[in-house]
Amino acid sequence: MHQKVKAVAADANLSLRDTVETMLLWAMDNLIIKDSDGHHV
């Protein structure tokens, strides 16, 4: 029982970290200064 709970918790932790990393990458990509045409400066 406890083993399963630990496995689920570890899995949730992993996917949460994955989501946060994805959001950070997306945010950094969108925060890069772009000119009016949308090209990276």
PDB file with one MODEL, atoms N, CA, C and O in Angstrom:
MODEL        1
ATOM      1  N   MET A   1       0.841  -1.205   0.000  1.00  0.00           N
ATOM      2  CA  MET A   1       0.000   0.000   0.000  1.00  0.00           C
ATOM      3  C   MET A   1       0.877   1.258   0.000  1.00  0.00           C
ATOM      4  O   MET A   1       0.747   2.117  -0.872  1.00  0.00           O
ATOM      5  N   HIS A   2       1.766   1.352   0.984  1.00  0.00           N
ATOM      6  CA  HIS A   2       2.628   2.535   1.074  1.00  0.00           C
ATOM      7  C   HIS A   2       3.513   2.676  -0.163  1.00  0.00           C
ATOM      8  O   HIS A   2       3.804   3.783  -0.616  1.00  0.00           O
ATOM      9  N   GLN A   3       3.935   1.524  -0.699  1.00  0.00           N
ATOM     10  CA  GLN A   3       4.789   1.531  -1.887  1.00  0.00           C
ATOM     11  C   GLN A   3       4.061   2.216  -3.031  1.00  0.00           C
ATOM     12  O   GLN A   3       4.639   3.031  -3.750  1.00  0.00           O
ATOM     13  N   LYS A   4       2.781   1.876  -3.194  1.00  0.00           N
ATOM     14  CA  LYS A   4       1.989   2.436  -4.292  1.00  0.00           C
ATOM     15  C   LYS A   4       1.813   3.942  -4.111  1.00  0.00           C
ATOM     16  O   LYS A   4       1.916   4.705  -5.072  1.00  0.00           O
ATOM     17  N   VAL A   5       1.553   4.358  -2.896  1.00  0.00           N
ATOM     18  CA  VAL A   5       1.369   5.786  -2.611  1.00  0.00           C
ATOM     19  C   VAL A   5       2.644   6.549  -2.950  1.00  0.00           C
ATOM     20  O   VAL A   5       2.597   7.624  -3.548  1.00  0.00           O
ATOM     21  N   LYS A   6       3.780   5.980  -2.562  1.00  0.00           N
ATOM     22  CA  LYS A   6       5.064   6.623  -2.853  1.00  0.00           C
ATOM     23  C   LYS A   6       5.283   6.725  -4.355  1.00  0.00           C
ATOM     24  O   LYS A   6       5.742   7.754  -4.852  1.00  0.00           O
ATOM     25  N   ALA A   7       4.954   5.662  -5.077  1.00  0.00           N
ATOM     26  CA  ALA A   7       5.138   5.649  -6.529  1.00  0.00           C
ATOM     27  C   ALA A   7       4.267   6.713  -7.190  1.00  0.00           C
ATOM     28  O   ALA A   7       4.720   7.423  -8.088  1.00  0.00           O
ATOM     29  N   VAL A   8       3.025   6.820  -6.747  1.00  0.00           N
ATOM     30  CA  VAL A   8       2.100   7.812  -7.302  1.00  0.00           C
ATOM     31  C   VAL A   8       2.600   9.224  -6.993  1.00  0.00           C
ATOM     32  O   VAL A   8       2.558  10.108  -7.849  1.00  0.00           O
ATOM     33  N   ALA A   9       3.069   9.423  -5.770  1.00  0.00           N
ATOM     34  CA  ALA A   9       3.575  10.736  -5.370  1.00  0.00           C
ATOM     35  C   ALA A   9       4.800  11.114  -6.197  1.00  0.00           C
ATOM     36  O   ALA A   9       4.930  12.258  -6.632  1.00  0.00           O
ATOM     37  N   ALA A  10       5.697  10.156  -6.415  1.00  0.00           N
ATOM     38  CA  ALA A  10       6.898  10.413  -7.205  1.00  0.00           C
ATOM     39  C   ALA A  10       6.514  10.738  -8.639  1.00  0.00           C
ATOM     40  O   ALA A  10       7.106  11.615  -9.266  1.00  0.00           O
ATOM     41  N   ASP A  11       5.521  10.028  -9.153  1.00  0.00           N
ATOM     42  CA  ASP A  11       5.060  10.242 -10.524  1.00  0.00           C
ATOM     43  C   ASP A  11       4.446  11.633 -10.666  1.00  0.00           C
ATOM     44  O   ASP A  11       4.700  12.331 -11.648  1.00  0.00           O
ATOM     45  N   ALA A  12       3.646  12.031  -9.693  1.00  0.00           N
ATOM     46  CA  ALA A  12       3.011  13.350  -9.722  1.00  0.00           C
ATOM     47  C   ALA A  12       4.080  14.433  -9.633  1.00  0.00           C
ATOM     48  O   ALA A  12       4.001  15.457 -10.312  1.00  0.00           O
ATOM     49  N   ASN A  13       5.077  14.195  -8.792  1.00  0.00           N
ATOM     50  CA  ASN A  13       6.167  15.153  -8.619  1.00  0.00           C
ATOM     51  C   ASN A  13       6.923  15.328  -9.926  1.00  0.00           C
ATOM     52  O   ASN A  13       7.303  16.440 -10.291  1.00  0.00           O
ATOM     53  N   LEU A  14       7.139  14.217 -10.630  1.00  0.00           N
ATOM     54  CA  LEU A  14       7.874  14.250 -11.890  1.00  0.00           C
ATOM     55  C   LEU A  14       7.097  15.026 -12.941  1.00  0.00           C
ATOM     56  O   LEU A  14       7.663  15.881 -13.623  1.00  0.00           O
ATOM     57  N   SER A  15       5.813  14.741 -13.080  1.00  0.00           N
ATOM     58  CA  SER A  15       5.017  15.426 -14.100  1.00  0.00           C
ATOM     59  C   SER A  15       4.845  16.899 -13.752  1.00  0.00           C
ATOM     60  O   SER A  15       4.750  17.744 -14.642  1.00  0.00           O
ATOM     61  N   LEU A  16       4.807  17.206 -12.461  1.00  0.00           N
ATOM     62  CA  LEU A  16       4.686  18.605 -12.040  1.00  0.00           C
ATOM     63  C   LEU A  16       5.946  19.367 -12.434  1.00  0.00           C
ATOM     64  O   LEU A  16       5.878  20.474 -12.968  1.00  0.00           O
ATOM     65  N   ARG A  17       7.105  18.750 -12.160  1.00  0.00           N
ATOM     66  CA  ARG A  17       8.379  19.379 -12.504  1.00  0.00           C
ATOM     67  C   ARG A  17       8.491  19.542 -14.019  1.00  0.00           C
ATOM     68  O   ARG A  17       9.015  20.542 -14.511  1.00  0.00           O
ATOM     69  N   ASP A  18       7.992  18.547 -14.746  1.00  0.00           N
ATOM     70  CA  ASP A  18       8.004  18.587 -16.206  1.00  0.00           C
ATOM     71  C   ASP A  18       7.160  19.761 -16.699  1.00  0.00           C
ATOM     72  O   ASP A  18       7.557  20.490 -17.608  1.00  0.00           O
ATOM     73  N   THR A  19       5.992  19.929 -16.086  1.00  0.00           N
ATOM     74  CA  THR A  19       5.083  21.015 -16.463  1.00  0.00           C
ATOM     75  C   THR A  19       5.724  22.366 -16.178  1.00  0.00           C
ATOM     76  O   THR A  19       5.655  23.280 -17.000  1.00  0.00           O
ATOM     77  N   VAL A  20       6.346  22.490 -15.016  1.00  0.00           N
ATOM     78  CA  VAL A  20       6.992  23.749 -14.635  1.00  0.00           C
ATOM     79  C   VAL A  20       8.121  24.078 -15.606  1.00  0.00           C
ATOM     80  O   VAL A  20       8.270  25.225 -16.027  1.00  0.00           O
ATOM     81  N   GLU A  21       8.926  23.057 -15.963  1.00  0.00           N
ATOM     82  CA  GLU A  21      10.025  23.281 -16.906  1.00  0.00           C
ATOM     83  C   GLU A  21       9.486  23.742 -18.249  1.00  0.00           C
ATOM     84  O   GLU A  21      10.032  24.654 -18.870  1.00  0.00           O
ATOM     85  N   THR A  22       8.406  23.100 -18.694  1.00  0.00           N
ATOM     86  CA  THR A  22       7.807  23.465 -19.981  1.00  0.00           C
ATOM     87  C   THR A  22       7.310  24.906 -19.941  1.00  0.00           C
ATOM     88  O   THR A  22       7.509  25.666 -20.888  1.00  0.00           O
ATOM     89  N   MET A  23       6.657  25.275 -18.830  1.00  0.00           N
ATOM     90  CA  MET A  23       6.143  26.636 -18.695  1.00  0.00           C
ATOM     91  C   MET A  23       7.280  27.659 -18.677  1.00  0.00           C
ATOM     92  O   MET A  23       7.173  28.731 -19.272  1.00  0.00           O
ATOM     93  N   LEU A  24       8.370  27.314 -17.985  1.00  0.00           N
ATOM     94  CA  LEU A  24       9.517  28.222 -17.928  1.00  0.00           C
ATOM     95  C   LEU A  24      10.120  28.419 -19.309  1.00  0.00           C
ATOM     96  O   LEU A  24      10.441  29.540 -19.702  1.00  0.00           O
ATOM     97  N   LEU A  25      10.273  27.319 -20.044  1.00  0.00           N
ATOM     98  CA  LEU A  25      10.827  27.407 -21.395  1.00  0.00           C
ATOM     99  C   LEU A  25       9.921  28.256 -22.270  1.00  0.00           C
ATOM    100  O   LEU A  25      10.397  29.094 -23.037  1.00  0.00           O
ATOM    101  N   TRP A  26       8.609  28.038 -22.156  1.00  0.00           N
ATOM    102  CA  TRP A  26       7.646  28.797 -22.956  1.00  0.00           C
ATOM    103  C   TRP A  26       7.728  30.278 -22.601  1.00  0.00           C
ATOM    104  O   TRP A  26       7.730  31.139 -23.481  1.00  0.00           O
ATOM    105  N   ALA A  27       7.795  30.563 -21.305  1.00  0.00           N
ATOM    106  CA  ALA A  27       7.856  31.956 -20.847  1.00  0.00           C
ATOM    107  C   ALA A  27       9.130  32.634 -21.339  1.00  0.00           C
ATOM    108  O   ALA A  27       9.088  33.767 -21.819  1.00  0.00           O
ATOM    109  N   MET A  28      10.259  31.945 -21.220  1.00  0.00           N
ATOM    110  CA  MET A  28      11.524  32.530 -21.675  1.00  0.00           C
ATOM    111  C   MET A  28      11.472  32.794 -23.174  1.00  0.00           C
ATOM    112  O   MET A  28      11.950  33.823 -23.652  1.00  0.00           O
ATOM    113  N   ASP A  29      10.890  31.859 -23.904  1.00  0.00           N
ATOM    114  CA  ASP A  29      10.797  32.009 -25.355  1.00  0.00           C
ATOM    115  C   ASP A  29       9.933  33.214 -25.713  1.00  0.00           C
ATOM    116  O   ASP A  29      10.210  33.919 -26.684  1.00  0.00           O
ATOM    117  N   ASN A  30       8.885  33.443 -24.923  1.00  0.00           N
ATOM    118  CA  ASN A  30       7.976  34.540 -25.221  1.00  0.00           C
ATOM    119  C   ASN A  30       8.426  35.868 -24.620  1.00  0.00           C
ATOM    120  O   ASN A  30       7.920  36.926 -24.993  1.00  0.00           O
ATOM    121  N   LEU A  31       9.376  35.812 -23.691  1.00  0.00           N
ATOM    122  CA  LEU A  31       9.862  37.049 -23.080  1.00  0.00           C
ATOM    123  C   LEU A  31      11.066  37.607 -23.820  1.00  0.00           C
ATOM    124  O   LEU A  31      11.497  38.732 -23.570  1.00  0.00           O
ATOM    125  N   ILE A  32      11.613  36.794 -24.749  1.00  0.00           N
ATOM    126  CA  ILE A  32      12.728  37.288 -25.553  1.00  0.00           C
ATOM    127  C   ILE A  32      12.213  38.488 -26.334  1.00  0.00           C
ATOM    128  O   ILE A  32      11.151  38.429 -26.955  1.00  0.00           O
ATOM    129  N   ILE A  33      12.972  39.569 -26.298  1.00  0.00           N
ATOM    130  CA  ILE A  33      12.542  40.797 -26.976  1.00  0.00           C
ATOM    131  C   ILE A  33      12.404  40.559 -28.472  1.00  0.00           C
ATOM    132  O   ILE A  33      13.322  40.063 -29.126  1.00  0.00           O
ATOM    133  N   LYS A  34      11.255  40.917 -28.994  1.00  0.00           N
ATOM    134  CA  LYS A  34      10.993  40.744 -30.418  1.00  0.00           C
ATOM    135  C   LYS A  34      10.671  42.101 -31.035  1.00  0.00           C
ATOM    136  O   LYS A  34      10.128  42.984 -30.371  1.00  0.00           O
ATOM    137  N   ASP A  35      11.008  42.252 -32.297  1.00  0.00           N
ATOM    138  CA  ASP A  35      10.663  43.506 -32.965  1.00  0.00           C
ATOM    139  C   ASP A  35       9.205  43.435 -33.414  1.00  0.00           C
ATOM    140  O   ASP A  35       8.528  42.439 -33.157  1.00  0.00           O
ATOM    141  N   SER A  36       8.724  44.467 -34.073  1.00  0.00           N
ATOM    142  CA  SER A  36       7.314  44.532 -34.440  1.00  0.00           C
ATOM    143  C   SER A  36       6.885  43.417 -35.392  1.00  0.00           C
ATOM    144  O   SER A  36       5.698  43.100 -35.473  1.00  0.00           O
ATOM    145  N   ASP A  37       7.837  42.818 -36.113  1.00  0.00           N
ATOM    146  CA  ASP A  37       7.489  41.725 -37.022  1.00  0.00           C
ATOM    147  C   ASP A  37       7.486  40.384 -36.301  1.00  0.00           C
ATOM    148  O   ASP A  37       7.164  39.356 -36.898  1.00  0.00           O
ATOM    149  N   GLY A  38       7.844  40.390 -35.019  1.00  0.00           N
ATOM    150  CA  GLY A  38       7.850  39.158 -34.254  1.00  0.00           C
ATOM    151  C   GLY A  38       9.154  38.384 -34.358  1.00  0.00           C
ATOM    152  O   GLY A  38       9.242  37.244 -33.902  1.00  0.00           O
ATOM    153  N   HIS A  39      10.165  39.002 -34.957  1.00  0.00           N
ATOM    154  CA  HIS A  39      11.461  38.331 -35.046  1.00  0.00           C
ATOM    155  C   HIS A  39      12.263  38.594 -33.781  1.00  0.00           C
ATOM    156  O   HIS A  39      12.135  39.647 -33.156  1.00  0.00           O
ATOM    157  N   HIS A  40      13.094  37.618 -33.411  1.00  0.00           N
ATOM    158  CA  HIS A  40      13.947  37.815 -32.246  1.00  0.00           C
ATOM    159  C   HIS A  40      14.954  38.902 -32.549  1.00  0.00           C
ATOM    160  O   HIS A  40      15.524  38.951 -33.639  1.00  0.00           O
ATOM    161  N   VAL A  41      15.170  39.775 -31.578  1.00  0.00           N
ATOM    162  CA  VAL A  41      16.118  40.874 -31.781  1.00  0.00           C
ATOM    163  C   VAL A  41      17.506  40.415 -31.332  1.00  0.00           C
ATOM    164  O   VAL A  41      18.466  41.181 -31.412  1.00  0.00           O
TER     165      VAL A  41
ENDMDL
END
